[in-house]
Amino acid sequence: MKVHVQLLAMIALLSSCGDSASKAPPAVPPVPVTTDTVKEEAMTFSTTYPGKVVPLKQVDIHADVQGYVTAIQFKDGQHVRQGQPLYEIDKRKYQATYDQALAGLHNAEAAMLKDQQDVDRYTRLYQQDAVAKQKLDYAVSAQKSDQAQVESAKAAMASAETDLHYSTILAPFDGTIGISQVRLGAVVSQGSTILNTISSDDPMAVDFQLDEKQIPAFEKVLRQYGHIDSLFTLYLPDQTRYPAFGAFYTKDRAVDPQTGTITVRITTPNKTADPLVAGMSVNVRVLNPLGGPQVVIPMIAAVEQMSEYFVFVVQDTVVHQQRIRLGPRNGGQVVVLDGLKPGDVIVKDGIQRLHDKSVVKIK
């Protein structure tokens, strides 16, 4: 009887195991996703470069004569006009030297005039055989010597006049002058003491560095779209947009062999309420309107794996992983250079739970 009960228990256990083995695993439910249809559209993207505000003209102001600073005729940081007096170097010595040179010139000219009159008189007398030829020769020689003295006196006066002129230092162009490096009473040396720095402030220039690999594309953009006002947009350090657009000015003559970049310079008007200041850091956004329609998808639809990008293409209710090659971006949109065609349906949201050949349910 005991053996019979154990036999029945074993049969029941085997029967139970058989039922468990025959059951199929539960089906994986479709993954809910949202999709987007690949389309072509005209695409405009931009590249942003760090830039530095620089003046188109900037010079250090030196003294061309030596002496004490006797006048400073501006306020630090003020806007000055071309020809406006800035500094005055003690001019008493230079004025005296000029007056002396002028007097010397007058004396030389008077002596030359007297000798010229002698030459004229002796010439008439010689023609009448009333004076010896030697007397005329002496007069002609004295007149030539006086003429040389006049030329020397003129050169001395010009030199003295230049020094007197340089004792007043004038603004070389319109611009903003900095903080004076000397004060009243300071002794300045000719050509070596920097008194100040002046820089032009309207228009203002902005320099940025362009990678040598981007030069051909940049040149193409300039040729095709250089007339567009918004080709260059500036953003200030607080990320606000500068109200005036930039215009291409020039690029440097050569690529820097150390950095592999070339300097590009643009200019912009600087008459706004918050003007650009030399040395300020800004960002330069360069537009690059692509020619013709481009295949465009949302950037969030692309998955990066090992430096490559993929999307999930929907076919009926199954997705297939497709490798793509991306181009330039503009905000949340990106150009697809290869791997998709207009009309393809791709997964936009719900990518995290997908793999190749996943079954999906489109929301």
NORSUL-V615801 format. One record per pair of residues at least 24 apart in sequence whose C-alpha atoms are under 8 Angstrom apart, sorted by the first residue. I is the first residue (numbers start at 1). J is the second residue. If there is no record, write none. Layout:
i->I j->J
i->I j->J
This chain:
i->29 j->359
i->30 j->358
i->30 j->359
i->30 j->360
i->30 j->361
i->31 j->350
i->31 j->353
i->31 j->354
i->31 j->358
i->31 j->359
i->31 j->360
i->31 j->361
i->32 j->350
i->32 j->360
i->32 j->361
i->32 j->362
i->32 j->363
i->33 j->347
i->33 j->348
i->33 j->349
i->33 j->350
i->33 j->351
i->33 j->360
i->33 j->361
i->33 j->362
i->33 j->363
i->34 j->347
i->34 j->348
i->34 j->349
i->34 j->350
i->34 j->362
i->34 j->363
i->35 j->345
i->35 j->346
i->35 j->347
i->35 j->348
i->35 j->349
i->35 j->362
i->36 j->297
i->36 j->345
i->36 j->346
i->36 j->347
i->36 j->348
i->37 j->342
i->37 j->343
i->37 j->344
i->37 j->345
i->37 j->346
i->38 j->295
i->38 j->296
i->38 j->297
i->38 j->340
i->38 j->341
i->38 j->342
i->38 j->343
i->38 j->344
i->38 j->345
i->38 j->346
i->39 j->295
i->39 j->296
i->39 j->297
i->39 j->341
i->39 j->342
i->39 j->343
i->40 j->293
i->40 j->294
i->40 j->295
i->40 j->296
i->40 j->342
i->41 j->293
i->41 j->294
i->41 j->295
i->41 j->296
i->42 j->290
i->42 j->291
i->42 j->292
i->42 j->293
i->42 j->294
i->43 j->289
i->43 j->290
i->43 j->293
i->43 j->294
i->43 j->296
i->43 j->330
i->43 j->335
i->44 j->287
i->44 j->288
i->44 j->289
i->44 j->290
i->44 j->330
i->45 j->287
i->45 j->288
i->45 j->289
i->45 j->290
i->45 j->328
i->45 j->329
i->45 j->330
i->46 j->285
i->46 j->286
i->46 j->287
i->46 j->288
i->46 j->329
i->46 j->330
i->47 j->285
i->47 j->286
i->47 j->287
i->47 j->288
i->48 j->283
i->48 j->284
i->48 j->285
i->48 j->286
i->49 j->208
i->49 j->209
i->49 j->283
i->49 j->284
i->49 j->285
i->49 j->286
i->50 j->208
i->50 j->209
i->50 j->281
i->50 j->282
i->50 j->283
i->50 j->284
i->51 j->206
i->51 j->207
i->51 j->208
i->51 j->209
i->51 j->281
i->51 j->282
i->51 j->283
i->51 j->284
i->52 j->206
i->52 j->207
i->52 j->208
i->52 j->279
i->52 j->280
i->52 j->281
i->52 j->282
i->53 j->204
i->53 j->205
i->53 j->206
i->53 j->207
i->53 j->276
i->53 j->277
i->53 j->278
i->53 j->279
i->53 j->280
i->53 j->281
i->53 j->282
i->54 j->204
i->54 j->205
i->54 j->206
i->54 j->207
i->54 j->277
i->54 j->278
i->54 j->279
i->54 j->280
i->55 j->199
i->55 j->200
i->55 j->201
i->55 j->203
i->55 j->204
i->55 j->205
i->55 j->278
i->56 j->199
i->56 j->200
i->56 j->201
i->56 j->203
i->56 j->204
i->56 j->205
i->57 j->199
i->57 j->200
i->58 j->197
i->58 j->198
i->58 j->199
i->58 j->200
i->59 j->197
i->59 j->198
i->59 j->199
i->60 j->194
i->60 j->195
i->60 j->196
i->60 j->197
i->60 j->198
i->61 j->194
i->61 j->195
i->61 j->196
i->61 j->197
i->61 j->198
i->62 j->190
i->62 j->191
i->62 j->192
i->62 j->193
i->62 j->194
i->62 j->195
i->62 j->196
i->63 j->166
i->63 j->167
i->63 j->169
i->63 j->188
i->63 j->189
i->63 j->190
i->63 j->191
i->63 j->192
i->63 j->193
i->63 j->194
i->63 j->195
i->64 j->163
i->64 j->166
i->64 j->167
i->64 j->189
i->64 j->190
i->64 j->191
i->65 j->89
i->65 j->163
i->65 j->166
i->65 j->167
i->65 j->189
i->65 j->190
i->65 j->191
i->66 j->187
i->66 j->188
i->66 j->189
i->66 j->190
i->67 j->187
i->67 j->188
i->67 j->189
i->68 j->184
i->68 j->185
i->68 j->186
i->68 j->187
i->68 j->188
i->69 j->183
i->69 j->184
i->69 j->185
i->69 j->186
i->69 j->187
i->69 j->188
i->70 j->184
i->70 j->185
i->71 j->184
i->72 j->183
i->72 j->184
i->76 j->177
i->76 j->178
i->76 j->179
i->76 j->180
i->77 j->176
i->77 j->177
i->77 j->178
i->77 j->179
i->78 j->176
i->78 j->177
i->78 j->178
i->79 j->174
i->79 j->175
i->79 j->176
i->79 j->177
i->80 j->171
i->80 j->174
i->80 j->175
i->80 j->176
i->80 j->177
i->81 j->171
i->81 j->173
i->81 j->174
i->81 j->175
i->82 j->170
i->82 j->171
i->82 j->172
i->82 j->173
i->82 j->174
i->83 j->170
i->83 j->171
i->83 j->172
i->83 j->173
i->84 j->170
i->84 j->171
i->85 j->168
i->85 j->169
i->85 j->170
i->85 j->171
i->86 j->168
i->86 j->169
i->86 j->170
i->86 j->171
i->87 j->168
i->87 j->169
i->87 j->170
i->88 j->167
i->88 j->168
i->88 j->169
i->89 j->167
i->89 j->168
i->90 j->167
i->91 j->164
i->91 j->167
i->94 j->160
i->94 j->161
i->94 j->163
i->94 j->164
i->94 j->167
i->95 j->160
i->95 j->164
i->97 j->160
i->98 j->157
i->98 j->160
i->98 j->161
i->98 j->164
i->101 j->153
i->101 j->154
i->101 j->156
i->101 j->157
i->101 j->160
i->102 j->153
i->102 j->157
i->104 j->153
i->105 j->150
i->105 j->153
i->105 j->154
i->105 j->157
i->108 j->146
i->108 j->147
i->108 j->149
i->108 j->150
i->108 j->153
i->109 j->146
i->109 j->147
i->109 j->150
i->111 j->146
i->112 j->143
i->112 j->146
i->112 j->147
i->112 j->150
i->115 j->139
i->115 j->140
i->115 j->142
i->115 j->143
i->115 j->146
i->116 j->140
i->116 j->143
i->119 j->143
i->173 j->200
i->174 j->200
i->175 j->199
i->175 j->200
i->175 j->201
i->175 j->202
i->176 j->200
i->176 j->201
i->201 j->270
i->201 j->277
i->201 j->278
i->202 j->268
i->202 j->269
i->202 j->270
i->202 j->271
i->203 j->267
i->203 j->268
i->203 j->269
i->203 j->270
i->204 j->267
i->204 j->268
i->204 j->269
i->204 j->270
i->204 j->276
i->205 j->265
i->205 j->266
i->205 j->267
i->205 j->268
i->206 j->265
i->206 j->266
i->206 j->267
i->206 j->268
i->207 j->263
i->207 j->264
i->207 j->265
i->207 j->266
i->208 j->263
i->208 j->264
i->208 j->265
i->208 j->284
i->209 j->261
i->209 j->262
i->209 j->263
i->209 j->264
i->210 j->261
i->210 j->262
i->210 j->263
i->210 j->264
i->211 j->260
i->211 j->261
i->211 j->262
i->212 j->255
i->212 j->260
i->212 j->261
i->212 j->262
i->221 j->288
i->221 j->289
i->225 j->289
i->230 j->287
i->231 j->285
i->231 j->286
i->231 j->287
i->231 j->288
i->232 j->284
i->232 j->285
i->232 j->286
i->232 j->287
i->233 j->284
i->233 j->285
i->233 j->286
i->234 j->282
i->234 j->283
i->234 j->284
i->234 j->285
i->235 j->282
i->235 j->283
i->235 j->284
i->235 j->285
i->236 j->281
i->236 j->282
i->236 j->283
i->237 j->281
i->237 j->282
i->237 j->283
i->243 j->272
i->244 j->268
i->244 j->269
i->244 j->270
i->245 j->269
i->294 j->335
i->294 j->336
i->295 j->335
i->295 j->336
i->295 j->337
i->295 j->340
i->295 j->341
i->295 j->342
i->296 j->333
i->296 j->334
i->296 j->335
i->296 j->336
i->297 j->333
i->297 j->334
i->297 j->335
i->297 j->336
i->298 j->332
i->298 j->333
i->298 j->334
i->298 j->348
i->299 j->332
i->299 j->333
i->299 j->334
i->300 j->332
i->300 j->348
i->300 j->349
i->301 j->346
i->301 j->347
i->301 j->348
i->301 j->349
i->301 j->351
i->311 j->346
i->311 j->347
i->312 j->346
i->312 j->347
i->312 j->351
i->312 j->356
i->313 j->344
i->313 j->345
i->313 j->346
i->313 j->347
i->314 j->344
i->314 j->345
i->314 j->346
i->314 j->347
i->315 j->345
i->317 j->359
i->317 j->360
i->317 j->361
i->318 j->357
i->318 j->358
i->318 j->359
i->318 j->360
i->319 j->355
i->319 j->356
i->319 j->357
i->319 j->358
i->319 j->359
i->319 j->360
i->320 j->355
i->320 j->356
i->320 j->357
i->320 j->358
i->321 j->355
i->321 j->356
i->321 j->357
